Amino acid sequence: MYAAYEDYTALYGGGMTRTDFDRLVWEAGRIMDNVTTGADGVRKLETAAPEEAYGARAVRRCCCALVRRLWTAERSMNYVNRPDGTVTPGVVTAVTAGAESVTFAAPAAGNGPDLAQTLRQTAEEYLAGIEDKNGVPLLYRGVYPVCLTEGA
């Protein structure tokens, strides 16, 4: 979407597979679209992504930072396959064999609503002060002030 696997590895090094990156970059792009879409539904990044070097770099770095945070949160969840076939987030803290009892710790901090807020704040911090190719601030939430159709 807004960053390539090579951008990510240049910033954060190895550790994440391309498959994980390809899955998470879409999620990161959705977060970025959500914070940069105005009241009229114009997705500024999709329609008028910054073309000047600094703005384009900020968009790529934002996307990579979001991918990193998503990946870290996902890994900290420690999903557990339960005997009944369900998958539960959390760390197993106790297992009883007799009448089978499995106890899980609470999901890791930084997930759930806190994670969503952190991701949104991350996107806003990276994109604050950055303008799209038409000079409209990416975080401007009002009606897009530039006509997007040619000849109109």
TIDO-909677 format. One line per 5 residues: number of its first residue (from 0); for each residue x, y, z of N, C-alpha, C, O. Coordinates in Angstrom, 3 decimals. Layout:
<recs>
NUM = X/Y/Z/X/Y/Z/X/Y/Z/X/Y/Z ~ ...
</recs>
This chain:
<recs>
0 = 0.823/-1.192/0.000/0.000/0.000/0.000/0.870/1.261/0.000/1.182/1.813/-1.055 ~ 1.255/1.703/1.197/1.998/2.956/1.285/3.477/2.757/1.595/4.229/3.726/1.696 ~ 3.888/1.516/1.745/5.297/1.201/1.967/5.572/-0.192/1.419/4.671/-1.026/1.329 ~ 6.805/-0.429/1.059/7.228/-1.731/0.544/8.002/-2.477/1.630/8.486/-1.881/2.593 ~ 8.105/-3.771/1.455/8.852/-4.606/2.389/10.285/-4.092/2.525/10.855/-4.122/3.616
5 = 10.863/-3.624/1.431/12.233/-3.093/1.460/12.324/-1.831/2.318/13.339/-1.605/2.976 ~ 11.272/-1.007/2.317/11.241/0.171/3.200/11.275/-0.277/4.653/12.008/0.278/5.472 ~ 10.467/-1.297/4.962/10.385/-1.807/6.329/11.725/-2.367/6.789/12.211/-2.024/7.867 ~ 12.323/-3.234/5.964/13.585/-3.853/6.382/14.713/-2.833/6.471/15.631/-3.003/7.273 ~ 14.663/-1.782/5.667/15.678/-0.727/5.763/15.574/0.007/7.101/16.586/0.436/7.656
10 = 14.360/0.151/7.617/14.159/0.855/8.885/14.342/-0.042/10.103/14.962/0.359/11.088 ~ 13.802/-1.258/10.033/13.744/-2.118/11.216/14.568/-3.397/11.113/14.637/-4.164/12.073 ~ 15.185/-3.633/9.979/15.971/-4.849/9.819/15.086/-6.053/9.588/13.913/-5.922/9.240 ~ 15.651/-7.211/9.783/14.920/-8.455/9.549/13.983/-8.786/10.682/13.631/-7.932/11.496 ~ 13.587/-10.040/10.721/12.721/-10.506/11.798/11.294/-10.738/11.359/10.635/-11.643/11.872
15 = 10.803/-9.956/10.436/9.451/-10.139/9.943/9.515/-10.734/8.544/10.299/-10.293/7.703 ~ 8.693/-11.726/8.310/8.662/-12.326/6.985/7.895/-11.425/6.022/7.108/-10.579/6.446 ~ 8.127/-11.609/4.743/7.385/-10.855/3.730/5.895/-11.180/3.818/5.053/-10.311/3.593 ~ 5.577/-12.416/4.141/4.169/-12.815/4.269/3.488/-12.032/5.381/2.381/-11.526/5.197 ~ 4.146/-11.929/6.542/3.592/-11.135/7.637/3.469/-9.671/7.231/2.454/-9.028/7.498
20 = 4.505/-9.152/6.585/4.471/-7.756/6.146/3.306/-7.528/5.194/2.554/-6.567/5.358 ~ 3.145/-8.394/4.206/2.077/-8.221/3.222/0.698/-8.231/3.878/-0.209/-7.527/3.434 ~ 0.546/-9.016/4.917/-0.731/-9.071/5.642/-0.946/-7.809/6.470/-2.044/-7.253/6.488 ~ 0.096/-7.362/7.150/-0.038/-6.225/8.068/-0.001/-4.868/7.375/-0.561/-3.903/7.897 ~ 0.641/-4.767/6.216/0.727/-3.473/5.537/-0.657/-3.010/5.096/-0.923/-1.809/5.044
25 = -1.535/-3.953/4.779/-2.895/-3.580/4.409/-3.606/-2.960/5.616/-4.290/-1.945/5.483 ~ -3.441/-3.571/6.791/-4.045/-3.038/8.021/-3.492/-1.643/8.324/-4.238/-0.734/8.687 ~ -2.197/-1.490/8.172/-1.571/-0.184/8.415/-2.133/0.860/7.448/-2.411/1.991/7.844 ~ -2.296/0.479/6.192/-2.854/1.393/5.202/-4.270/1.812/5.538/-4.643/2.965/5.323 ~ -5.061/0.895/6.062/-6.435/1.236/6.472/-6.433/2.244/7.615/-7.255/3.160/7.643
30 = -5.520/2.076/8.546/-5.429/3.033/9.656/-5.063/4.407/9.105/-5.644/5.417/9.502 ~ -4.104/4.440/8.198/-3.681/5.710/7.599/-4.825/6.329/6.797/-5.033/7.541/6.853 ~ -5.561/5.516/6.058/-6.707/6.034/5.312/-7.754/6.608/6.258/-8.335/7.657/5.978 ~ -7.995/5.936/7.363/-8.992/6.416/8.322/-8.642/7.785/8.889/-9.526/8.625/9.056 ~ -7.376/8.023/9.185/-7.013/9.316/9.781/-6.849/10.419/8.734/-6.780/11.597/9.085
35 = -6.787/10.052/7.461/-6.584/11.074/6.427/-7.802/11.267/5.527/-7.733/12.015/4.552 ~ -8.903/10.611/5.834/-10.121/10.766/5.039/-10.974/11.864/5.650/-11.240/11.867/6.852 ~ -11.400/12.797/4.807/-12.200/13.929/5.270/-13.677/13.597/5.401/-14.100/12.466/5.161 ~ -14.453/14.603/5.786/-15.891/14.455/5.995/-16.619/14.045/4.724/-17.695/13.451/4.792 ~ -16.043/14.356/3.560/-16.682/14.026/2.285/-16.244/12.666/1.747/-16.667/12.274/0.660
40 = -15.411/11.943/2.482/-14.990/10.614/2.075/-13.791/10.579/1.145/-13.423/9.507/0.664 ~ -13.169/11.723/0.877/-11.992/11.744/0.009/-10.809/11.170/0.775/-10.411/11.706/1.810 ~ -10.253/10.087/0.266/-9.067/9.478/0.863/-7.850/10.187/0.282/-7.420/9.898/-0.835 ~ -7.310/11.108/1.047/-6.228/11.957/0.529/-4.989/11.168/0.117/-4.352/11.495/-0.885 ~ -4.645/10.144/0.871/-3.451/9.376/0.510/-3.645/8.608/-0.792/-2.723/8.506/-1.601
45 = -4.819/8.079/-0.987/-5.099/7.310/-2.198/-5.242/8.235/-3.414/-4.801/7.901/-4.513 ~ -5.864/9.397/-3.201/-6.166/10.301/-4.309/-5.035/11.261/-4.639/-4.799/11.575/-5.805 ~ -4.342/11.724/-3.619/-3.342/12.778/-3.845/-2.165/12.614/-2.896/-1.835/13.539/-2.154 ~ -1.539/11.462/-2.911/-0.403/11.201/-2.025/0.681/12.252/-2.220/0.882/12.736/-3.333 ~ 1.379/12.606/-1.151/2.449/13.596/-1.278/3.485/13.159/-2.314/3.879/11.994/-2.362
50 = 3.910/14.095/-3.127/4.923/13.782/-4.139/6.294/14.323/-3.768/7.316/13.810/-4.225 ~ 6.316/15.373/-2.928/7.625/15.903/-2.528/8.284/14.909/-1.572/7.602/14.178/-0.855 ~ 9.601/14.891/-1.571/10.385/13.853/-0.900/10.070/13.713/0.591/9.896/12.597/1.081 ~ 9.997/14.827/1.312/9.791/14.758/2.759/8.430/14.142/3.084/8.333/13.267/3.946 ~ 7.395/14.590/2.407/6.052/14.067/2.649/5.935/12.597/2.291/5.332/11.819/3.030
55 = 6.513/12.214/1.155/6.469/10.812/0.735/7.214/9.929/1.727/6.777/8.818/2.027 ~ 8.338/10.424/2.235/9.110/9.668/3.224/8.322/9.535/4.535/8.349/8.480/5.168 ~ 7.627/10.593/4.937/6.820/10.540/6.164/5.715/9.496/6.040/5.426/8.779/6.998 ~ 5.101/9.410/4.868/4.046/8.418/4.643/4.621/7.002/4.730/4.041/6.138/5.387 ~ 5.748/6.763/4.075/6.367/5.425/4.129/6.764/5.055/5.551/6.519/3.933/5.993
60 = 7.378/5.997/6.273/7.810/5.720/7.639/6.624/5.477/8.564/6.685/4.629/9.453 ~ 5.546/6.224/8.350/4.327/6.029/9.137/3.806/4.617/8.935/3.487/3.919/9.898 ~ 3.722/4.207/7.694/3.222/2.870/7.374/4.096/1.802/8.021/3.581/0.849/8.605 ~ 5.394/1.953/7.921/6.321/0.973/8.521/6.194/0.942/10.037/6.235/-0.132/10.636 ~ 6.042/2.102/10.667/5.883/2.148/12.124/4.599/1.446/12.551/4.581/0.741/13.560
65 = 3.527/1.636/11.789/2.266/0.966/12.106/2.385/-0.540/11.925/1.887/-1.308/12.748 ~ 3.040/-0.963/10.853/3.264/-2.400/10.635/4.025/-2.976/11.819/3.673/-4.041/12.326 ~ 5.055/-2.288/12.256/5.871/-2.762/13.379/5.038/-2.892/14.647/5.142/-3.885/15.368 ~ 4.208/-1.881/14.916/3.387/-1.926/16.129/2.334/-3.028/16.051/2.065/-3.704/17.044 ~ 1.741/-3.208/14.881/0.767/-4.293/14.700/1.427/-5.657/14.907/0.874/-6.532/15.573
70 = 2.594/-5.821/14.336/3.315/-7.084/14.437/3.724/-7.373/15.879/3.583/-8.499/16.357 ~ 4.225/-6.364/16.559/4.635/-6.520/17.952/3.441/-6.872/18.832/3.537/-7.746/19.693 ~ 2.318/-6.192/18.616/1.112/-6.474/19.408/0.610/-7.890/19.131/0.212/-8.611/20.046 ~ 0.635/-8.270/17.874/0.183/-9.609/17.499/1.041/-10.678/18.164/0.524/-11.670/18.678 ~ 2.327/-10.474/18.151/3.243/-11.448/18.756/3.097/-11.506/20.268/3.321/-12.555/20.871
75 = 2.723/-10.386/20.891/2.599/-10.368/22.352/1.299/-11.013/22.831/1.135/-11.288/24.019 ~ 0.380/-11.249/21.899/-0.899/-11.847/22.290/-0.762/-13.321/22.661/-1.566/-13.834/23.439 ~ 0.246/-14.013/22.116/0.452/-15.424/22.434/-0.834/-16.237/22.276/-1.332/-16.812/23.244 ~ -1.357/-16.281/21.076/-2.567/-17.055/20.818/-2.345/-18.518/21.178/-1.293/-19.090/20.893 ~ -3.366/-19.119/21.818/-3.281/-20.498/22.277/-4.421/-21.288/21.645/-5.580/-20.878/21.719
80 = -4.093/-22.429/21.017/-5.109/-23.323/20.472/-5.638/-24.173/21.615/-4.896/-24.955/22.209 ~ -6.929/-24.020/21.923/-7.541/-24.759/23.018/-8.023/-26.118/22.524/-8.251/-26.290/21.327 ~ -8.179/-27.075/23.417/-8.614/-28.420/23.037/-9.962/-28.444/22.306/-10.207/-29.335/21.492 ~ -10.838/-27.467/22.593/-12.153/-27.465/21.938/-12.098/-26.855/20.539/-13.136/-26.701/19.895 ~ -10.899/-26.505/20.059/-10.743/-25.968/18.715/-10.751/-24.458/18.633/-10.469/-23.907/17.569
85 = -11.063/-23.767/19.717/-11.053/-22.308/19.704/-9.641/-21.801/19.931/-8.773/-22.533/20.408 ~ -9.423/-20.551/19.587/-8.127/-19.919/19.790/-8.342/-18.771/20.763/-9.221/-17.932/20.569 ~ -7.532/-18.746/21.807/-7.678/-17.757/22.861/-6.402/-16.943/22.997/-5.312/-17.511/23.053 ~ -6.523/-15.602/23.051/-5.324/-14.812/23.297/-4.939/-14.889/24.768/-5.799/-14.980/25.644 ~ -3.679/-14.854/25.016/-3.223/-14.848/26.397/-2.178/-15.905/26.640/-1.893/-16.725/25.767
90 = -1.624/-15.887/27.794/-0.591/-16.829/28.186/-1.213/-17.847/29.129/-1.911/-17.480/30.074 ~ -0.962/-19.120/28.874/-1.453/-20.166/29.769/-0.699/-20.035/31.075/0.532/-20.052/31.099 ~ -1.447/-19.904/32.168/-0.801/-19.777/33.471/-0.975/-21.030/34.317/-0.228/-21.254/35.270 ~ -1.986/-21.862/33.957/-2.193/-23.097/34.714/-2.965/-24.083/33.849/-3.838/-23.694/33.074 ~ -2.628/-25.383/33.990/-3.321/-26.451/33.286/-3.557/-27.571/34.284/-2.636/-27.971/34.996
95 = -4.792/-28.085/34.346/-5.121/-29.217/35.194/-5.527/-30.367/34.292/-6.359/-30.173/33.406 ~ -4.978/-31.542/34.479/-5.236/-32.653/33.571/-6.549/-33.366/33.856/-7.230/-33.759/32.909 ~ -6.939/-33.552/35.116/-8.118/-34.330/35.471/-9.383/-33.901/34.748/-9.736/-34.508/33.737 ~ -10.053/-32.915/35.210/-11.289/-32.410/34.597/-10.953/-31.296/33.612/-11.772/-30.407/33.374 ~ -9.814/-31.338/33.067/-9.233/-30.361/32.154/-9.657/-28.928/32.418/-10.773/-28.522/32.093
100 = -8.773/-28.193/32.997/-8.978/-26.782/33.285/-7.754/-26.032/32.786/-6.626/-26.357/33.158 ~ -7.972/-25.041/31.954/-6.879/-24.228/31.440/-7.129/-22.792/31.874/-8.222/-22.267/31.664 ~ -6.140/-22.152/32.472/-6.265/-20.774/32.924/-5.339/-19.888/32.088/-4.166/-20.205/31.894 ~ -5.881/-18.790/31.605/-5.109/-17.863/30.785/-4.917/-16.548/31.522/-5.802/-16.091/32.245 ~ -3.749/-15.948/31.328/-3.523/-14.594/31.832/-4.315/-13.646/30.947/-4.724/-14.012/29.845
105 = -4.526/-12.456/31.420/-5.208/-11.437/30.616/-4.369/-11.145/29.375/-3.146/-11.281/29.416 ~ -5.008/-10.742/28.266/-4.238/-10.398/27.074/-3.181/-9.357/27.396/-3.337/-8.551/28.313 ~ -2.121/-9.387/26.637/-1.011/-8.479/26.879/-1.448/-7.028/26.785/-2.329/-6.679/25.999 ~ -0.827/-6.198/27.588/-1.128/-4.769/27.543/-0.771/-4.221/26.176/0.154/-4.702/25.521 ~ -1.511/-3.213/25.756/-1.233/-2.616/24.459/-2.064/-3.215/23.348/-1.860/-2.880/22.182
110 = -2.998/-4.095/23.679/-3.888/-4.678/22.686/-5.302/-4.175/22.930/-5.554/-3.506/23.932 ~ -6.212/-4.481/22.044/-7.602/-4.061/22.188/-7.749/-2.575/21.956/-7.063/-2.005/21.108 ~ -8.658/-1.928/22.718/-8.905/-0.497/22.513/-7.647/0.357/22.687/-7.473/1.353/21.986 ~ -6.777/-0.027/23.612/-5.539/0.724/23.807/-4.666/0.659/22.561/-4.041/1.652/22.186 ~ -4.620/-0.494/21.923/-3.838/-0.643/20.703/-4.402/0.227/19.602/-3.648/0.909/18.908
115 = -5.709/0.217/19.427/-6.340/1.041/18.379/-6.016/2.514/18.589/-5.721/3.225/17.629 ~ -6.066/2.971/19.815/-5.754/4.364/20.119/-4.274/4.652/19.841/-3.941/5.696/19.280 ~ -3.407/3.750/20.225/-1.978/3.920/19.989/-1.677/3.989/18.499/-0.880/4.820/18.063 ~ -2.310/3.119/17.716/-2.075/3.113/16.275/-2.557/4.417/15.642/-1.869/4.982/14.792 ~ -3.711/4.889/16.043/-4.237/6.146/15.512/-3.302/7.311/15.868/-2.988/8.146/15.020
120 = -2.868/7.354/17.113/-1.952/8.416/17.544/-0.638/8.359/16.782/-0.077/9.396/16.427 ~ -0.145/7.153/16.529/1.090/6.988/15.760/0.917/7.584/14.373/1.765/8.347/13.910 ~ -0.173/7.239/13.713/-0.433/7.759/12.366/-0.536/9.286/12.390/0.021/9.966/11.529 ~ -1.238/9.806/13.361/-1.397/11.261/13.448/-0.071/11.964/13.704/0.180/13.034/13.150 ~ 0.783/11.370/14.543/2.088/11.978/14.819/2.969/12.009/13.580/3.612/13.021/13.301
125 = 3.002/10.918/12.841/3.832/10.858/11.638/3.314/11.777/10.535/4.106/12.346/9.783 ~ 1.998/11.926/10.431/1.414/12.655/9.306/1.072/14.112/9.621/0.660/14.856/8.732 ~ 1.238/14.519/10.870/0.960/15.912/11.237/1.879/16.849/10.456/3.090/16.635/10.395 ~ 1.307/17.867/9.875/2.089/18.855/9.138/2.461/18.437/7.726/3.127/19.194/7.020 ~ 2.051/17.264/7.303/2.361/16.782/5.955/1.175/17.110/5.047/0.020/16.894/5.414
130 = 1.475/17.630/3.866/0.429/17.980/2.909/0.416/17.014/1.742/1.446/16.449/1.375 ~ -0.771/16.828/1.158/-0.866/15.985/-0.025/-0.330/16.767/-1.237/0.129/17.899/-1.086 ~ -0.386/16.179/-2.412/0.204/16.822/-3.582/-0.521/18.106/-3.992/0.004/18.885/-4.787 ~ -1.730/18.330/-3.451/-2.476/19.556/-3.742/-2.328/20.604/-2.652/-2.981/21.647/-2.703 ~ -1.472/20.340/-1.661/-1.244/21.298/-0.584/-2.255/21.226/0.543/-2.293/22.119/1.389
135 = -3.074/20.188/0.575/-4.069/20.023/1.634/-3.448/19.166/2.736/-2.937/18.081/2.457 ~ -3.486/19.640/3.988/-2.927/18.835/5.077/-3.585/17.454/5.130/-4.808/17.338/5.044 ~ -2.774/16.421/5.270/-3.306/15.058/5.298/-4.303/14.846/6.426/-5.238/14.057/6.287 ~ -4.115/15.540/7.535/-5.006/15.344/8.675/-6.219/16.274/8.654/-7.014/16.259/9.594 ~ -6.377/17.076/7.612/-7.557/17.933/7.473/-8.783/17.057/7.290/-8.829/16.243/6.368
140 = -9.780/17.214/8.158/-10.942/16.320/8.156/-12.181/16.933/7.493/-13.229/16.290/7.446 ~ -12.079/18.134/6.994/-13.235/18.779/6.371/-13.425/18.349/4.924/-12.801/17.400/4.450 ~ -14.306/19.072/4.233/-14.569/18.811/2.819/-13.326/19.173/2.024/-12.732/20.231/2.235 ~ -12.935/18.296/1.112/-11.711/18.503/0.337/-11.838/19.800/-0.471/-12.765/19.938/-1.269 ~ -10.920/20.747/-0.273/-11.052/22.074/-0.883/-10.557/22.190/-2.332/-10.535/23.289/-2.885
145 = -10.170/21.093/-2.939/-9.638/21.122/-4.302/-10.534/20.267/-5.190/-10.915/19.162/-4.804 ~ -10.873/20.769/-6.379/-11.685/20.008/-7.326/-10.825/18.854/-7.848/-9.705/19.072/-8.309 ~ -11.342/17.645/-7.778/-10.573/16.472/-8.189/-10.864/16.001/-9.597/-10.216/15.069/-10.074 ~ -11.822/16.617/-10.279/-12.115/16.215/-11.649/-11.449/17.187/-12.622/-11.414/18.394/-12.385 ~ -10.933/16.652/-13.700/-10.263/17.502/-14.677/-11.278/18.354/-15.416/-12.371/17.888/-15.737
150 = -10.915/19.609/-15.688/-11.739/20.518/-16.462/-12.895/21.122/-15.692/-13.654/21.910/-16.255 ~ -13.053/20.781/-14.432/-14.181/21.341/-13.661/-13.748/22.574/-12.904/-14.555/23.182/-12.201
</recs>
